[in-house]
């Protein structure tokens, strides 16, 4: 009998034996390890009803857009509840579908208030600061369906307008600076832009739900590169819904339809992935958003499991392991704005 041996290369694992050849998925890096989670379905403190956004601040706190509970919740990095704010309405500190959340270098919090078609800004404790946006038309400062925001190292804020297929850039007080994008599938065009992230170099990453890709731009909107096609292979996406960067410049994508997180270099080189369909530790049902902290931890808004999962670097990585087989599939459309 021929002894079975395994040979690992980036991209393919070849298992030889009995004159057979079986390929399996492997990656350039080991995935992070599962650390903890918090949240169950409900409306109490620390419970969620379809969390759609997650962000962290410089102190390691975690903010969650608890969309169907019409609020933002704040936690420590281990999931201890700290505060919450928001209720249904169109006044200051009220929301009409708080779908995205982001923080800036000052620790302030920006909420994409979808059905009120505006961005609201708060302190890290939830005190109202300002807002911008108004009923939709094609003018600057106005939104049709603001789904997400991201802030850069200078404090400027990028707003992803899913309904108008464009990105608008503002100061941290809402003064309009520039915009880019139109409907389509070409370079610099969008079909369903749904999430944004910035990196230390000032570049901006936009995730497109319908075009199944990531596009990268300079801070002024100049197209740099893109990656992704529809599918379930390495570097492919099935309606990606969230994007984040870390201190090393790596890019994490919440691959919504494939129930996994994929990691890339800033140039789009595939590095690793983790996750499959399910309710267990490290499994997901429609992961909607992803965020990182200064320690290199990764937080995932596991939307249909009504929880946040936290992952970190493996202190004792094992070379030559394989992972990432996503078998079961689950489909849920992206939330859409409701006409008022």
C-alpha positions in Angstrom: 0.0 0.0 0.0 1.3 3.5 -0.9 1.7 5.8 2.1 -0.5 8.9 2.0 1.4 12.2 1.9 0.2 15.8 1.9 1.9 18.7 0.0 0.9 22.3 0.7 1.2 25.2 -1.7 -0.6 28.5 -1.6 -3.9 27.9 -3.3 -4.0 24.1 -3.5 -3.5 21.1 -1.2 -2.7 17.9 -3.0 -3.5 14.7 -1.2 -1.8 11.7 -2.9 -2.6 8.1 -2.3 -4.1 5.0 -4.1 -3.2 6.7 -7.4 -5.8 9.4 -6.6 -5.4 13.2 -6.5 -7.8 15.3 -4.3 -7.5 19.1 -4.3 -8.5 21.2 -1.3 -8.4 24.9 -0.5 -5.4 26.3 1.4 -4.3 29.9 1.9 -1.3 32.1 2.2 -1.9 32.8 5.9 -3.6 31.0 8.7 -7.0 32.4 9.7 -7.5 34.2 13.0 -8.8 32.2 15.9 -12.2 32.5 17.5 -12.0 34.5 20.8 -15.5 35.3 22.0 -19.0 36.4 21.1 -22.0 38.2 22.5 -25.6 38.8 21.7 -28.9 36.9 21.3 -32.1 37.8 19.6 -34.1 40.4 21.6 -34.3 44.0 22.6 -32.6 44.0 26.0 -29.2 45.4 26.7 -26.6 43.4 24.8 -29.3 41.8 22.6 -29.7 42.4 18.9 -32.3 42.3 16.1 -30.2 41.9 12.9 -27.1 44.0 13.6 -25.9 45.5 10.4 -22.9 47.6 11.4 -19.9 47.4 13.7 -17.1 49.8 14.5 -14.4 50.3 17.1 -12.7 53.3 18.6 -9.1 54.0 19.8 -9.9 52.8 23.3 -11.0 49.4 22.1 -14.8 50.0 22.5 -17.2 48.4 20.0 -20.2 50.1 18.6 -23.1 48.1 16.9 -25.8 49.4 14.6 -28.7 47.4 16.1 -31.0 48.2 13.1 -34.3 46.6 14.0 -34.1 47.8 17.6 -33.5 51.3 16.1 -30.5 52.1 18.3 -26.7 52.0 18.6 -25.2 49.9 21.4 -21.7 50.4 22.9 -19.6 47.6 24.4 -16.1 46.9 25.7 -13.9 44.8 23.5 -15.0 41.7 25.4 -18.7 42.4 25.0 -19.6 44.1 28.3 -22.5 46.5 27.7 -21.7 50.2 28.3 -24.4 52.4 26.7 -27.0 52.7 24.1 -28.9 55.5 22.3 -31.6 56.0 19.8 -35.4 55.4 19.2 -37.7 55.5 16.2 -38.3 59.0 14.8 -36.7 61.8 12.8 -35.5 64.1 15.6 -32.0 64.5 16.9 -30.8 61.2 18.4 -33.7 59.3 16.7 -33.3 57.0 13.8 -35.3 55.7 10.9 -33.2 52.6 10.3 -29.6 53.0 11.7 -27.9 50.7 9.3 -24.2 51.7 9.5 -21.8 53.0 12.1 -18.3 54.4 12.0 -15.8 56.2 14.3 -13.1 58.8 13.7 -9.8 59.5 15.3 -11.4 61.8 17.9 -13.6 59.0 19.1 -16.8 60.5 17.7 -19.4 58.2 16.1 -21.2 58.5 12.8 -24.5 56.7 12.1 -25.9 56.2 8.6 -29.6 56.9 9.3 -31.0 55.2 6.2 -34.7 56.1 6.1 -34.1 59.6 7.4 -31.6 60.0 4.6 -28.9 61.6 6.8 -25.8 61.1 8.8 -25.9 61.8 12.5 -22.7 62.4 14.6 -22.4 61.7 18.3 -19.7 61.6 21.0 -18.5 58.2 22.0 -21.0 58.4 24.9 -23.9 59.0 22.6 -24.4 62.8 23.0 -25.7 64.3 19.8 -23.3 66.7 17.9 -24.6 67.4 14.4 -26.2 65.9 11.3 -26.3 66.4 7.6 -28.5 65.2 4.7 -32.0 65.9 3.5 -34.8 64.6 1.2 -33.3 63.0 -1.9 -32.4 64.7 -5.1 -29.2 64.9 -7.2 -27.6 67.8 -5.3 -24.5 67.6 -3.2 -25.0 66.9 0.5 -28.2 64.9 -0.2 -28.7 61.2 0.0 -31.2 58.6 -1.4 -30.0 55.6 0.6 -27.0 56.2 2.8 -25.8 52.7 3.9 -22.4 53.3 5.4 -19.8 55.8 6.4 -16.1 55.7 7.0 -13.6 58.3 8.4 -10.0 58.8 7.4 -6.9 59.9 9.4 -7.6 63.5 8.7 -11.1 63.4 10.0 -12.9 63.5 6.7 -16.0 61.4 6.3 -17.1 59.3 3.3 -20.7 58.4 2.8 -21.8 55.4 0.7 -25.1 56.2 -1.1 -26.5 52.8 -2.1 -29.5 54.4 -3.9 -27.5 56.9 -5.9 -24.5 54.7 -6.7 -22.0 57.2 -5.5 -19.5 58.2 -2.7 -19.7 61.6 -1.2 -16.9 63.1 1.0 -17.4 65.6 3.7 -15.6 67.3 6.6 -16.4 66.0 10.0 -19.0 68.7 10.4 -20.7 67.9 7.2 -19.3 70.4 4.7 -19.3 68.9 1.2 -15.9 68.3 -0.4 -16.3 66.0 -3.4 -18.0 62.9 -4.8 -17.5 60.2 -7.4 -19.4 57.3 -8.9 -22.4 56.6 -11.2 -24.4 53.5 -12.0 -22.5 50.7 -13.8 -19.9 48.0 -13.7 -16.9 49.9 -15.1 -13.9 51.3 -13.1 -15.2 53.9 -10.7 -18.8 52.9 -11.3 -21.1 51.2 -8.8 -24.0 48.9 -8.5 -25.1 48.7 -4.9 -22.2 50.3 -3.0 -22.9 49.1 0.6 -19.7 49.6 2.7 -16.5 51.6 3.0 -13.2 51.6 4.8 -10.1 53.7 4.7 -6.4 52.8 5.4 -3.5 54.7 6.9 -2.3 55.7 3.5 -5.6 57.5 2.9 -7.0 55.1 0.3 -10.7 54.3 0.3 -12.1 50.8 -0.2 -15.7 50.4 -1.4 -17.6 47.1 -1.3 -20.3 46.6 -4.0 -23.2 44.2 -3.2 -24.4 43.8 -6.8 -21.1 43.9 -8.6 -19.5 41.4 -6.2 -16.3 43.3 -5.9 -14.0 45.7 -4.0 -12.9 48.9 -5.6 -10.0 50.9 -4.2 -9.6 54.7 -4.7 -7.4 57.6 -3.5 -8.9 60.0 -1.0 -10.0 62.2 -3.9 -11.8 59.5 -5.8 -9.2 58.5 -8.3 -9.6 54.8 -9.3 -6.7 52.6 -8.2 -7.7 48.9 -8.6 -10.4 46.4 -8.0 -10.8 42.7 -7.3 -13.6 40.1 -7.0 -16.1 38.3 -9.2 -19.2 36.4 -8.4 -18.6 32.9 -7.0 -17.4 31.0 -3.9 -13.7 30.5 -4.7 -10.8 32.3 -3.1 -11.1 36.0 -3.9 -14.6 35.6 -5.2 -17.8 37.0 -3.5 -21.5 36.4 -3.3 -23.0 39.8 -2.5 -20.2 41.2 -0.2 -21.6 43.5 2.4 -18.9 44.9 4.6 -15.2 45.9 4.5 -12.5 46.9 7.0 -8.8 47.5 7.1 -6.2 46.9 9.9 -3.0 48.5 11.0 -0.9 46.4 8.6 -3.0 47.5 5.6 -4.8 44.2 5.2 -8.4 44.3 4.0 -11.2 42.2 5.4 -14.5 41.6 3.5 -17.7 40.3 4.9 -18.7 37.8 2.2 -22.5 37.9 3.0 -23.8 35.2 0.7 -20.9 32.8 1.2 -21.1 33.1 5.0 -17.4 33.8 5.5 -14.8 36.5 6.0 -12.0 36.9 3.4 -8.7 38.7 4.0 -6.6 40.4 1.3 -3.6 42.6 1.0 -4.2 46.3 0.2 -3.5 45.4 -3.5 -6.2 42.7 -3.5 -4.0 39.6 -3.1 -5.9 36.8 -1.4 -4.5 35.9 2.0 -7.0 33.8 3.9 -10.6 33.1 4.9 -12.7 31.7 7.6 -16.3 30.8 8.3 -19.2 28.6 7.0 -22.9 28.5 7.3 -24.1 27.8 10.8 -24.7 28.9 14.4 -21.5 27.6 16.0 -18.4 29.5 17.0 -16.7 30.8 13.9 -19.7 30.2 11.7 -22.0 32.8 10.2 -25.4 33.4 8.8 -25.2 36.4 6.5 -22.2 38.3 8.0 -23.1 41.9 7.4 -20.2 44.0 8.6 -16.6 43.7 9.9 -14.3 46.0 12.0 -10.8 45.8 13.4 -9.2 47.3 16.5 -5.6 48.5 17.3 -4.7 45.1 18.7 -5.4 43.3 15.5 -8.7 41.8 16.6 -11.6 41.4 14.1 -15.3 41.9 15.0 -18.0 40.5 12.7 -21.7 41.6 12.8 -23.2 38.1 12.3 -26.5 39.6 11.2 -29.0 36.6 11.2 -27.4 35.0 14.2 -28.0 38.3 16.1 -24.5 38.5 17.6 -21.1 39.9 17.4 -18.2 37.5 17.0 -14.6 38.4 17.9 -11.5 36.8 16.3 -7.8 37.3 16.9 -4.4 36.2 15.8 -3.3 32.7 16.6 -0.2 32.9 18.9 0.9 29.5 17.7 0.1 29.2 14.0 0.5 25.8 12.4 1.9 25.9 8.8 0.2 23.9 6.2 -3.4 23.7 7.4 -6.4 24.0 5.2 -9.8 25.6 5.7 -12.6 27.5 4.1 -14.9 24.9 2.5 -18.3 26.6 2.4 -21.0 24.1 1.6 -24.3 25.3 2.8 -25.7 28.5 1.4 -28.1 31.0 2.7 -29.5 34.0 0.8 -31.1 37.2 2.2 -31.4 40.4 0.3 -29.7 43.5 1.4 -31.9 45.8 3.4 -33.5 48.5 1.2 -34.7 52.0 2.0 -38.3 52.5 2.6 -40.1 55.4 1.0 -41.5 57.8 3.5 
